[in-house]
Amino acid sequence: MQKYVCMDIGGTSLKYGLADAQGNFFTKASMPTEAATKGAASVIEKAKYIVRKYQETDGISGIAVSTAGVVDPETGRILYASENIPGYTGTKLGELLAADSGLPCTVENDVNSAGLGELWLGAAQGAQDVFCLTVGTGIGGCVILHKRLLHGASYSAGEIGYMHIDKTSSLEEMASTKHLVQEVAAQKGLREDAVDGRQVFAWAREKDPIAVAAIDRMVQCLAVGISNICYVLNPELVILGGGIMAQEVYLKPRILKAFQSVTVSNVFAATRIEFARLQNDAGMIGALYNFLQRQGLL
């Protein structure tokens, strides 16, 4: 049986596991990246350590990585990364892991990986053309056409967070979880660190007018963003993921209603909206799918 090391590298944590070619995990764990204090070098050493430990006990056939940042998937190089991982930009992550382990290694952006994971084993199974939107501290997206990622000229296709919703504000500035929390905290006269997304939704379920109105504004902005995506790409399916989308029961009917209100009828009728199913495993599963595709195993 072939076994693969899967990793999902973020600014605060590194999730990892060992899986077979069907996406079944034998083990899963995580560790802090310590990126903010120790930089990219710490991330790289932790990734190498994980692979070496698995090599000591298991026959490993490859390394599949999902990571924050803009990635050249052909080389596994980090083209751009925010200061959440200082010094990460320019890192030849794929080459470093392959050289250290003697194993083939593929690297893909984390949102792209999450989209591929949903396509393979999640909410997008059986679909051909999909847009996956993740809503969290920021907003990201990935484009899948004919079951293949669309990367774009600078490997930045799908970065819907930068899309302008009005003359001054981007989608990320108006519809991210961070903005929602900031807005509610300010209106309630609370410190931002005293409020989180779960609390906002708890207030909304209790009919708190400030929370309800803030979520409604966020939903309306998301609906405009989704509608714009559909006019450009006309996907059959839009997947909504990210931590806030755990509030599916509250959000789904509101998003569908708002989406219908800003979208022409034929596009609305042809577009399904589903919520991501794979949760925290989506990045690792998508990284494995990307590895298997690139190795000609799928």
Secondary structure as UniProt FT lines:
FT   STRAND          3..9
FT   STRAND          13..19
FT   TURN            21..22
FT   STRAND          25..32
FT   HELIX           35..57
FT   STRAND          60..67
FT   STRAND          70..72
FT   TURN            73..76
FT   STRAND          77..80
FT   TURN            83..84
FT   TURN            86..87
FT   TURN            89..90
FT   HELIX           93..101
FT   STRAND          105..109
FT   HELIX           110..121
FT   TURN            123..126
FT   STRAND          130..135
FT   STRAND          139..145
FT   TURN            146..147
FT   STRAND          148..150
FT   TURN            153..154
FT   TURN            157..158
FT   HELIX           160..162
FT   HELIX           171..175
FT   HELIX           177..188
FT   HELIX           192..194
FT   HELIX           197..205
FT   TURN            206..207
FT   HELIX           209..233
FT   STRAND          237..241
FT   HELIX           243..247
FT   HELIX           248..262
FT   HELIX           265..270
FT   STRAND          272..275
FT   HELIX           279..281
FT   HELIX           282..294
FT   TURN            295..296
//
